[in-house]
């Protein structure tokens, strides 16, 4: 109406959007740069869950690229303005297939695994310490060596997940190019949604309970003189189980078996045991290695029983 032009414009935009949702594709010709950006914003504001992608090769596409969730700029004859304003830059339009179907799809799956795994391993490790509060009167007493859980993320669980998030792939690159239907997995948020996050969290909570209570009730009378083991001895087993479980979890989540990944997982666990052996030499007169091995025998006997 003439009385409220803004309301009329908004009504026309919604009517246009409703009409376009029945179309497989919509071609907008002779649009000004601001109109291109308005089309992208119209989708972002009114379609729940939509992720917009803008692709352009010139300065008149900059507004559209910046308005979208993800912008791809093509550097070419029209200059570098679009490429400089975009999230990703390619030199030719044909590289878009590689960017979306191969690199983009793999990156989505890998980053989803990385984010969930980082939360999972830290929740599990911290809860093994928190559950001990029920046995120490909520005094805040720690039962792991400080350097053990300080280095948990930096050394004992870092390299395997880095390898998997860089090199792991579920199908070959040629298959990804030949079957663009695989890209639909990312659109439906198959690998990163509320259910996936809850599944990782529940596993972390449950595994932390098992690790804590198995360690507490499986190591009795295992000191050299038959007494119950010391506090930090039990805590060392708890942290050891957390490191072993966190690394072995990746075996279940990697798609492609690699000797490099297997070597990193195995080497990380061995590195933890080596640092334990070195650290145990500082207090003189403590037969740590013998007691540690006996403790593992008793622990696994209870687990298998």
N, C-alpha and C positions, 0 to 999 in steps of 0.2 A: 504494500500500500504506500501511497505518497506520504502518509503521516509518519510511518515508521519504516524507513528504507532498510535499516539494519535488520529488522525482524524479517522483512521480505527477502533480503539476501540470504539470511540463515535458513529460511524455509526452502528457498530454491536450492541451496547447497544440500540440504538433507534429502530433498526430492531427487536431486541428481545422484546422490550417493545410493539411494534406494534403487534407482533404476540400474546403475552400473553393477550392482551386486548380482544381477541376473545375466550379466554378460561374461563371456570367457575372457575377453580383452577389450580395452577401451583405448582409442587413439585420440589424443588431443592435439590439434594442429594450430600452429601460429600463436602459441601461448607466450605471454610475456614472462620474464623470469619470476616475477612475484606470483603470477598465476600458477606456475609450476610448483612453487613452494606451497601455495594454498591447497593444491590438490593433495599433496603429501600430508599436510597437516589435517586435512579433512578426514583422511583415512586413520591417522594416528588418534584423533580425538573421539571418533565415533564408532570405531570397530574394536571391540574388546579383544585383546590378545594378538592384534595384528602387529607384525614386524615389517617395517617399510624399508625398502632398498632403493636408492636413487643412483643412477648411473649417468654420467655426463662427460663431455669432452671439451667444453668451452666455458668462457666466463659467464655466459647467460645461464649456466646450469649450477652455479655456485650456491645460490639460494635454495634450490631444490635439494642439492646434496647435503647441505647443512641442516635442512629441516627433517631429513629422514633419520631413522634409527642407525642405519649403516649407509655410508656413502662411498661410491667407487668412482674415482676419477681416471679418465683416459688421457694420457699425455700424447699430443699429436700436433697436427697442423694449426689448431686453434690456440695453442699455447699451453702453459702449465697451471693456469688458474684453477681449473677443476681438480687436477691432481694434487695441488697444494692444499686444497680445502677439504679433501676427502679423507676417509679413514683408511682406504686402501687405494693404491695407484697401480695401474697396469698400462702397458705401452700400446696394446692392441685389443680391440673388442673381443677377438676370438679367445683371449686368455681368460675371459669371464667364466667359461665352462670349467676350466681348471681351478679357478679361484673358488667357485661355488661347489661344484660336484665332488672335487677331490680334496683340496686343502681346507675349504670351509667345513665340509661334512666331517672330515677326520678331526679337525680342530674342535668342533662342537663336542664330539664324543670324548675326546681326550680331556678337554677342560672340565667336562661334567664329572668324569672319573676323578680328576685331580682334586676338584673342590670337595666332593663327597668324601674322598679318602683322607684329605687333610683334617676335616672335621672328625671323621671316624676315629683315626688313630689318636688324636689328642683327647677326645672324649674318653676313649678306652683307657689311656694311660693315666689321666687325671682321676678317673673314678676308682682305679685301683688304690690310689692314695686316699681318696675320700672315704672309701668303705672301711679303711683301717680306723677311722674315727670311732666306729662302734666298739673297738677293742682297746682304745687308749683314752676313753673317757672324754672325747672331744677336746683333748688337750692341744691338738695341732702338731703332735709329734710326727715327724717324718720317719719313714722306714726305708727310703731309698737314698743312696748317696747323691749329694747335690749335683755332682757332675754327670751322674747317670741320666737323670731326666732333663737336665739342661742341654745335654747333647743328643737327646732322643730325636729331635727333628733335624738337627744339623748334621749328624753323622750316621745314626743307626737306622733311619727310615727315609733318607733323602734320595739316594742315588737310584734305587729301583723304580720309584714312581717317576723320577725325572726321565729315565730311559723310556718307560712305557708311554708317558705323555708326549714324547717326541717321535718315537719310532713305531709304536704299536698301531696296527691297522686291521680292520675286520675283513676287508676284501681288498683285492689289488686295485691299483689306480686305473688299470684298463677296465675292470669291471665297473668301477664307479662312473667312468665316462660312458660306458655302454648302457648302464641301467640308471637313468636319472631318477627312477622311482625311489631309489635308496635315499635320496635327499629328503623325502617326505618324513623320515624318522626325526629329523631335526625340527621340522615344522610342527609336528605333533608333540614335541618335547618328551620324547620317549626315554631319553637318558637323564633328564634333569627335570624332575617334577616333585610334588609334595610326597607322593608315595615312595619314590626312590630315596629321597632324603630321610624319610621316616624309617625305611628299611635299614639304611646304614646306621642310623642312630640306635635303633633297637638292637642291632647286632653288637654295636659298641658297648651298650649298657649290659647286655647279657654276657658277653665275653669277659667284661671287666669283673662281673660277679663270679664267674667260674674261675678266672685266674686268681682272684683274691682268696677265695675260700678253699680252693684246692691247695694253694701254697700254704695257707695257715694250718690246715688239718692233715697235710701229708708229710710234714717235715719234723714230726715229733721224735725225740730221742735219737737224733742223728748227729749230735756233736761227738767229737772224739771220745769223750768220757761217758757218753750215754745220756747227757742232759739234753734238754730242749735247746734248739739252736737260738742264736742271738737275734736281735731285732733286725739288724741290717743284713743278716744272712737270709732271712725269710724275704725281706724286701728285694734282695738281689735276684731271687728266684722269680718274684712277681714281675720285676722289670724285665727280666729275661724272657718270660712268657709273653709279655706285652710286645717286645721287639720281635720275637719269633712269629707270633700270630699276625702282627701288623704287616710283616714282610710276606708271609705265606698267603695272606689275603689277596695280594696282587696276582698270585697264580690263578685265582678264580676269576679275575677281572681282565686279564690280558687275552686278546683274541689270537695273537700269533705267538707260537712258542719260539723263543730265541735263546740260544746258549748265552748270549751276553746278559739278558735279563736274569736268567737262572744263575749265572755266575755272580751278578751283583747281589741278588737276594741271598745266596749262600755265603758270599764273601762278607756281606754286612753282618750277618749273624755270627760268623766266625770272628769278625773284628770286635764285636761286643765281648765275646768270651776272652779274647786276647787282652783287651783292656781290663777286664775283670781280673785276669791272672796277674797282670802287671800291677794293678792297684792293690792286690792282696799281698804283695811283697813288702809294702811299706810298713804295716804293723808287724814287728818281729814276733816270731813264735806262734803265728796263727796258721794252722794247716788248712788254708782256704781251699786249695784245689782238691785235696782228698775229700773233704767234707762236702764240697760243692758237687762232686761226682756222685757221692753216696746219696746226697739229697735228691739229685735227679733220678736215681734209681728208685728211691722210695716214692717220689712224686708220681712217676709213670706207672708204678705198680698200682697205686691207688686209682689213677686215671683209667687204666685198663680193667681194674676190678669193678 
